[in-house]
Amino acid sequence: MASVAIGESLGAGPVWPIRDTARRPLALRQVQLTDGFLGDLQRSNSAASIVAGNTHLTQERAWENYRNAAAGLVGVEYHGPVFEDGEVYKWLEAVAWASFSAEDDRPEFLTWLDEYSDLIASAQAADGYLNTFFQVSGQREERYEDLAHDHEIFNMGAMIQSAVAQYRATGNQTLLNVARKAADHLDNTFGPDKLIGFCGHPVVEMALVELYRTTGVERYLRLASFFVEARGHRHLKDPRRHFSSIYFSDRIPVRETTYPEGHAVRAMYLAAAATDVAIETGDTELLAALQQQWDNMVAAKMYVTGGLGSRWEFEAFGDPYELPSDRAYAETCAAIASMQWSWRLYLATGAAKYCDLIERQLYNAALPGVSLDGQAYFYVNALQVRSDAVVDDSRSPAGGRQPWFGCSCCPTNLMRTVASVHHYLASTAANALQLNQYAGATVSATLPAGEVVLDVATNYPWDGDIRITVREAPTQPWTLSLRVPAWANSASVSINGDVAWPAEAGYHDLTRQWQAGDVAQLSLPMRPRLVRGHHRIDDVRGSVVIERGPLVYAIEQVDQPAGVAVDDIALVAGGELTERFDPDRLGGVPVVEFTGTNNPPGGPGYQPATVDEPAAERLTAQAIPYFTWANRGAGPMKVWLPVTT
C-alpha cells in the first residue's frame, strides 16, 4: 500500500473545503457509529450489500472490461452499459469507506482495494484517458464523439471520487495517481481555449473540486468551474434520440435557474457541484442562486418523503406541484444526490433546514431503496401502489425490490452512502460542536478550547431521547449545539438531570465549562402527527400523511383487515392516532393505528354530484414506516390517506 504523502488528507471526510465555511466537517476518524439503527445499518451494508455488489459486478463481467483494456484489445465484447465503469467506481468507493470502520474487520475489503486499483491503473491510457467502453468496444471513432450520452467524463469523475475516498480512508495512492492523470488529461482537453463541451451527466465537477481539496492543485478547481458555467447554453447536441437540453441541465445557466428541472439526478449532482465551486471560489452570487433553487425545490418539486422526480419520462422533475403519488419516480439516486447538495449548503451557511432535509431524505427517500436485509433494491420509490397493479417494467415498485438492475446506479450509490453516512452526524464552527443527525456514536473534535469527546446513546429514529455524555472536555467553556428538527414542536433539553427547558427548532446552543461525565439530554416528541399537502398538489388534495418523528408512514395491504383494500381506506377526521411498538414486525417497528373507513368500489366510475356516497364501514387501520414497506412481499401500499368526516 502506498504511503500518505499529500497534505493531511488521511481520515478527512467526504467534503473538506479549503476556503473557510460557516461549518466544518469532521475527519473520518472523528465520528464512529456504535450501537443503534444507523450503526446496524452500516454493518449490514458491509456484510451483505457490499459483498453482494462484488458478486454482481463480477457476474456482469465488469472487471473483464478493464482486463481487455489493459491488454489493448479493441473490437471485443463490451459488458454492461456505457457507464458500467461508473458503477464499479461507486462500489469501490463504498468499499473504501467501509474499510475504515473500526468495528468492521473485513480484510477482503483492503484486498479488493489493492487488486482492483491495480487493475484500473493498468487499463488507463498513457495520456490519462480511461473509459473501457471506448477503449475496447471499437464503437466510436473519436473520443468525446457523443458527449451527451457516452458518459466518458462521468466515468472518470466517479473514478476520481472513488480515488479520493480510498486515499482519505486508507492512505492508498494507487487510484489517486490514476485520478490525477485522468484529471490532467481532462484539463488538457477541455477549457475556454480548448474543447468547449461537458458531459451529459454531471458528476466530474464535484470530483474535481474534491481532488483540488485533496491535492491543492488549483487547475482542477478551475476546470470544475468551467464545466459548471459551460452548461445552460445548449451546447449538447442530440440529433438521434430526441432528448432536450432540459434533460441535460443545459437549457439555462445554473446561476439563472430558479427551479431544478430535467433529469432529477443530473440536476442534483450539478447543483451540488455548483455549490462546491461557489464555496471554493467565494462566489456569493452563485451561492445565493443555489439557495433560492433549493428553497423552490423543497416548496414545490419535492414529495413529502423527500423524493425527487415526478416523471418516468426522462426520469425528470415535473412542473411545480406536479407530484402524482402512484406515478412518482423519486429515484433513489436523486435523493442521495440531494443529500450531497444539502450537506454542501449546510457547510456554507450553517442553516439547520439543510440538515432537516438530509434527515427526511435519508429515512424516507434513500433507505426505502434497499431491503431490510440489504440484498434487494428499489430504483423507483412511488408513494402508492394500487391493487391489481401490473408490473410492466423491472423498475416498477409493484414488482418489489430487485436483486440488481442493468443500470446499477441505485444499489452502488446506496452502498457508498450508507458506508459514509456517519459523515453527516457532526460538524464544528469556531468554539462549537454541532450534532446534526442522531445515532449511537462516538464523536471527537478539536476546538479552540481543546479536545472534546462525546458518547451519544439513542434508539433514534424509533425513540426521541438522545443522551450525550461528555467523555473528555477542555478546561475552557465551549458550545454543544443540538439540532432540533422543524417537526419537533415540543422538544426539551436538560443537563445532568436538572429540570428540562424548551428547545425551539433550529440549533439549541449549550455553552458552559463542561466536565467529563456531564450528560446533556435532548428529548424530541415522537407522537404521531398528520401532515397535509399544498392545495396545488392535485393528487393529495383532501388527504393527509401520518408522520412520527423523522419517519413518513404508509399503509400496506398485509397489515389491514381481511377483505379491505388499501385503495379504499380513508382516515376519519378527528380520530386519535395511537402507537405501539411491535417487536415481531419488520424487525421491530412502531406501528401507528387510526380509525378509518372502508369505501369499496360500487357502481359506475362517475355519478351525478347530487348522489350521496354510500355509507362506509368503520375499521382500525395500521400504518408502518414507509421505508420498511415491501419487505414481506410486494403488494398495494399508500402514503397519502383521504380524510372523511
N, C-alpha and C positions, 0 to 999 in steps of 0.2 A: 504494500500500500504506500502510495506517495505521501511524503510528509507535508505538513501545513507550512505554507510559506507566504501567503498573501494576507497582509493585514492581521486582523483578529477575527476572521470570519467563522472559525470553527465554533459551533454552538450558537450561532446567531439565528434569529427567527426568519420566517419567510419574507418579511418586509423589514428592511433595515435602512431607513432614509439617511442619506449623508447630510442633507440640509436639515436644520432644526425644524421640528414639528411640534404641535401642541401636545401630542402624546408620543411616547417612545415605546416600541415593542420590547419585550424581554427576550433575552437569549434563549436558545433552545433548551439548554440545560437548566434554566431557571424555573421552569414550570414542568412538573411531572404529575400526571394523573395517578390517583391511588384507587381506593375503593369507590364504588358508586356507578351510576349509569354510564357516564362518558368513559370512565376507565374500563369498565366491562366491554363497552362498545369497541374501544380501541384494541383491546386484547383479542376480541373476536375477529376484528378486521385483520389482525396479523395472522392468527391461527387458521382462519377459514378463507376469507376473501382474497388476501394477497397470495396465499399459497395456491388457491384455485386459479387465480389470474395467470400465474406462470403456466399452469397446465393448459389453460385455454389458448394462450398465445403460442405455446409450443404446438398444440394441435392445429392451430391455424397456419402453422409454418412461417410465422412472422420472423423468427430468427434465421430461417433459410434465406430470406431476402438479403440479410446482411452478409451471410456467408458467400452468396453469389456475387454480391457487390465487391467483397474483399478479394474474390478470385478473379474479378474483372470480366465476369460472364455477362453478355449482352444478348437480348432476344430470348431469354429463358423465361419460364413461367414466373409471374409475379403473384404473390399470395396476399389477398386482402384488398381493401380499398386503397386509394392513393394516399390516404392519411394514416395507413397502418403504422408507420413509424411513430406517429404522434401518440398512438395508444401504448406502444412499447415504452415510450419515454414517461408517460404519466404513471404507468405501472411501476417503472423503475424509480420514479420519484417517491411513490408510496413505500417501496422497499427501503429507500434511504431514510425517510423519516421514521419508519417503524424500527429500523436497525438501531436507532439511538435510544429507544426506550430501555430504561434500567431494568424493568421487570420482564422484558421480552428477550430472553436469551435464545435467539434463533441464529445459530452460526451460518445456516444456509443463506441467510439474507446477505451477509458480508461476502459470501462466496459468489452469489448472483451478481452483486455489485461489481466485483472484480472481473468475473468472467465476461459478463455482458458488456461492461465498459470497454474491455479489451477488444471484444468483437466489433463493437460500434466504431472504435478508433481504427480498426483495420479496414473498415468499409469506407472511410472518409477519403475523398479525392485529395490529391496533393495540394490543390488551391483552397481547400477548406470546404468545398461543396459537399453536401451529404443529403441525399434523398434516394432511397433504394428503388422507388418506382421508376424514376428517370434513369437511374444507373443500370438497372437490369432488364427492364421491360422492353426497351427499344421502341416504345410507342410515341416518343417525342423526338423531333429532330434537333430542337434547340432548348436549352434551359430557359425557364421562365416564359415558355411559349403560351401557357394558359394560366396566368396569374389568378384569374377568377376562381379556378376550380382545382388546380393541381396540388395545392397545399405544400408546395416546396418550402416556402418561407415559414409557414405554420409548423411544419415538422421540425425544422431547425430551431424554431422558437421553443417548442416543447422540449427539445433536447437540451437547450440552454437552461431552461427551468430545472430540469432533472439534474443537470450537472451542478448547478448552484446548490440545490438541496443536498446532493451527495457530498459536496465539499463541506458544507456547513455542518452536516450531521457526522461525517466520518473523517474529514480531512483528506480524503482521496482526491487527487487532482487529475486522474486519468481522463475522466469525462469532461472536467473543466478545461483541460487543454484542447479537447475536441471542440468544446463550445467556443473558446476564444478564436480558434482557427475559423470556425463557421461564421462567427460574428465579424471577423476581419474580412472574410470573403464577401459577406453582405454589404459591409461598409465600402468595400472596393467596387461594388457593383451598383448600388443604389444611392441616390442622393440628388441634391439640386442640380449639380453639374454632371450627373451620370445618368443612369436609367431612372426615369420617373415612373414609379409603379409601387405596388404594395400587394400583399397577399389578400385574397378574397376572404380569408378567415383570420381575424386578428388573434394574436397571442404573442407574436415575436416582440411586440412593443413592450409588454410587461417584462419579458425575458431579458431584453437588452438593458432595461433600467436595473434589473436585479444584477446583471453581470457588471454594470457600471458600479453598483453599490459594493460588489464583492471585490472588484479589481481596481477601482478608481480611474479606469480608462474613460475619459470624457467623450471620446468619439462614439461610444456605444449609446450614451445618453442623447447625443446629437442625432444619431440615426433613429432612435426611438421617436424623438420629437418630429423628425421628418416624416416617418411613416404615419404618425398621428395626424399631422397637419395636411398631408397629401390627400387624405380622404375628404369626401364631400364635394369633389369637383368632377365626378362621373368619369374617372379615368378608366375604370374596369369595363372591358367590353365583353359581351356575352352573346354573340350573334347566333349561337346554335341552340341554347337551352332556354332562352326567354326569361332569365332571371333579371329583375330590375335592379337599378342602382340602390334602391332601398334595402334589398336583401343583403347587400354587401356593406351596409352603412356608408354608402358613397354618394348619397343624394344631397347632403347638406353638411358643411364643415361641423366638426364636433363642438366648436365653441359657439356655434349658432343654433345648435339643436336644443329644443325645449322639452321634447318628449323622446325617449328612446323609441326606435322604430326598426322594422325589418326583423331579420333573424335574431331571436332573443339572445342566444348565447354569444353570437358575434358582437351584438350591441353592448352587452355587459363586459366582455373582455376589452373592447375598445374604451369604454368608459373608465374601467379600472386602470388601463394603461395611460389614458389621458390624465387621470388623477396623479399617477406616478410622475408623469412628466411635469405637471403643474407644480407638484411638491418640490421636485429637484431643481427646477428652473426658477422657482419663485414667481410663477405666473399666476397672480391673484385673479386676473380676469378670467382665465380658463377655469380656475378652481371654482369661482362663483357660478359660472355657466353650468358646471357639472353638478353643483349643489342644487341648482334650480331643476336640472333634469331629473335628479334623484327624487326631489320633492314631488314633481309632477308624476313620476312613475308610481310612487307609493300611493298617491292620491287617486289615480285614475287608470293605471295599467297593471295593477297587481291583484292577484287573488288573495282572499282572506288568509290562505295558507302561506302566503309569500311567494306562491308560484308565479312564473312569468312566461308569457307567450300564450295567446288565446286562439291561435290559428294553426291547424295542422298544415295548411298550405304554407310552405316555406318556413315552417317552424317559427312563426313570426308573432310579434306583438300585433294586436289589432288596434282599432281606433280607441280613443279614451272611453272608458266604461264599457267597452266591448269585452265582456268577461263571462261567456257561457260556461256553465258548470260541467255538463256532460261532454262537451266538445273541447274542454280545456286541454291544451297541450302541456303547458307547465313542465317543460323538460327538466329533468334532474340537473343537468349541466348548467342550465340557466340560473337556477337558484344558487348553485355553487359559485358561479361567476359573479353573481350579485353580492354574495357574501364577501368575496375578494374586493369588490368595489367599495362596499360599505366599510370594510376594515381600513382601507386607504383614506376614505373621507373622515373616519373617526380619528385616525392618526393626525390628519391635517387640521382638524377643528376641535377635537375633544368632545363633540356633541354626543349625548347619550342615545339619541334616536338611531344612530347608525348601529350601535350595539344591540338596541332593541330589535332591529330588523335582522341582524345576524342571528339572534336567538330564534325569532319566528321562523326564519328560513331553514335553519339547521334542523329544528324539530319537526317542522310541518311541510317543508318543500324539498329538502335533501334526503332526510332519513326515510321518508316513505319509499324512496327509490331502491332500498335494499331490504331484503327479508331479515327477520329476526335472527336467523342462523347464518347470515352473511353469505348465502350461496346463490341468491336469485335477485333479479333487478327489474325495476320499472324504468323505462325510458320516458314514458308519459305519465303524468300524475293528475288524472281527471278528478273532479270533485263529485262526480256522480256516475254510477254505472247502473243502467236500467235493467229491470227484469227482462229476460229473454234477449239480452244484447248479443249481437252476432260478432264474432271475432273475425275481422277482415284484414288484420294487419298484425304482425308479430309485436308491434309496439302497443297494441290495444290493451288497456288495463283490464278489460273484460276477460282476457285470457290469462290473467295473473302474471306474477313476476316470472321472468325467463332466466335460465342459467347464464345466457350470454347473448350478445347481438352481433350481427355482422359489422355494424358500426358500434364498437365497444366503448365509446367515449364516456357514457354514463357510469358503467362499472369501474373503469380505471380512475375516473375523476372522483368517484366516491371513495375509492381506496386511499388516494393521496389526501383527500380532505379529512377523513377520519383519522388517518395516521398523524396528521398535523393539527388536529382540532384544538389541542391544548395551547396553540399559539394565540388563540383568541381570548384566553382567560384573563390576562392581566396586562397592565402597561404602567408606565411611570410618567410623571411630569413634575419638574422641579423637585420639591421635597415630599412628593406624594406618590403613593402606590394605589392604582385603581384595580378593583376586581370587576371585570366586565361581564363575565359569564360565570356560572356557579356549578361546581363539580368538586368531588373529593379530590384534593390535590395538595401538593407542597409547592409553595411559591416563594422564591427568594429574589431580592433586588438590592442593588447598591444605590442608595440615596445620598444626597449631600450630607445628611445627618449620620449616615453609616449603613451597615449591613442589616437587612431585615429578612427574616424567615418566618413564613406563616404556614400553619396547617389548617386546611379547610376541610370540614366534615359536613356532609349533607346527603340527603336522599333525593335531591333535586333531579328531575323535574316532578317526581311524584309528591314530594313534600317541600314546603316552603321555608323550612327552618335551615339557616346556614350559620354554622358555628365556626368562627375564625379564632384560632389560638395562636398567640404570638410566641414563637419558639425562641427567636433571637431578636433583639432590638438595640439600637444605639442609645446612648445616654441623653441625646438631644431629642426634642419633640419632632415629630413628623406626622403626616396625614395619611390615614387609611380612608380611601374613597370607595364607597359601595354603590354600585348601580342599582337603582330602584326602577324596575320596568314600568313603562307607561300604563300597563294593565293593572298594576298593584295599587289599588285605591286606598288601602289602609295598612300600609307597611309600618313596621316599627323596628327600632334599634335599641339595644341595651348593651352595657359594658359591665362585665363581671357580675352579672345577675342583678344589677340595680334596676329600678323602675324603668320600663321601656318608654321611649318617646317617639312621636310620629316621624315618619320619613317620607318626604314627598318624592314624586317621580323625578328622575334625573340622578345626579350623583350626590350622595349624602356623605359629607366630609366629617371625619372624626380626627381632630387634631389634638394630640396630647403627648406627654412623655411616657410612651408605652414601656411596660416592663415584661420580661419573659414570664409567661404564664397568664398574662391578661387574655380575656376572652371577649370578643365582640360577637353579638348575636343579631343577625338580621332575620326578621320574620316577615315573609311575604304571604298575603292572603291567597289561599288556594280554593276558595269557594267557587263552584261552577257559576258561570255568568252567561248572559245572552248578548250577542252582538248582531247588529243589523247592517245591511249594506246601503250604499248610496242609492237614492231614488232613480238615478240614471242607469243603474245596472239592471236592465230589464229582467234578466234571468233570476234575480233574487229578490225582486220587489215583493213585499209582504212575507218575507221569510227571515229566519234568524239562524245563527250558528251558536252552538254550545262551545265555550272555551273554559278551560280550567288551568290556571297558572299559565305557562307559556304554550300550552297544547291546544290545538284545534281538535274537536271531537267529530265523529261521524257515526251514523247508524249503519250497521252491517246486517245483512239478511240472517246470518247464522244466529244472531242474538235475539231475534224478535219472536213473538208468539207464533205458534204453528198456524199456517194459513194466512198470515199477514205479510204483505209485500212492502218493502221499504218505500216503494214508489207511492204508496197510499197513506203513509203515516204523516200526520200533522201534529204540531205541538200546541197544546191548549194554553192560551194566553193566561197569565196569572198563576199558573201551576207552579209547584215547587220543584226545584232541581235537587235531587238527593244523590249522594255519592257513597260508594263503599269500595274498599279495596278487595279485589278478588285475586288471591294468590295463585289460583289454578288457571286463570285465563291469560293467555298470551304471555306467560312467564311472570305474571303478577302485574296488574294494572288497576288504577282507579276507574271504576265503572260509574257513569252518571245515568241515573234513571229519571224519567219525566213522564207526566201524564200526557197522553196523546190520543188521537182518534184514528180509526181505520176507515178510510174512504175508498172502498173498492170501486173499480170502474163499473158503470152500468149505463145502458142506453147509448145514444149516439155521441160522437165526439163533440158536437156542438149543439146547444139548445138555446131557446129564447132566454134572454136575461130575466124575464119575468118568472121563469120556472125556478122554484126553490131547489137547493141542493138536498139530496136525501139525508135523513138523519144518520149520523155517524156513530159507530160503536167506540166506546172508551176503552183504553188499554194502557198498560205500562210498558213503555219502550226503553231500550237500553242503548247507550252510546259508549263508544270506546275511543281512545286516542287515534286520530286519523292515520298516523304513521304506522300503526300496527295492523291496519286492515289487510285482507287478502293473505294472511298468514295461516289461515285454516281452510284454504281453498278459495278460488275466485268466485265471486257472486255479487249480487246487487249491493250497492252502497250509496249513501247520500250524506253530504256535509250540510247543505242548506235545508232547513225544515220550514215548510209553510206553517203559518200561525193561524189557528182557528179560535174563535171565541165561543 
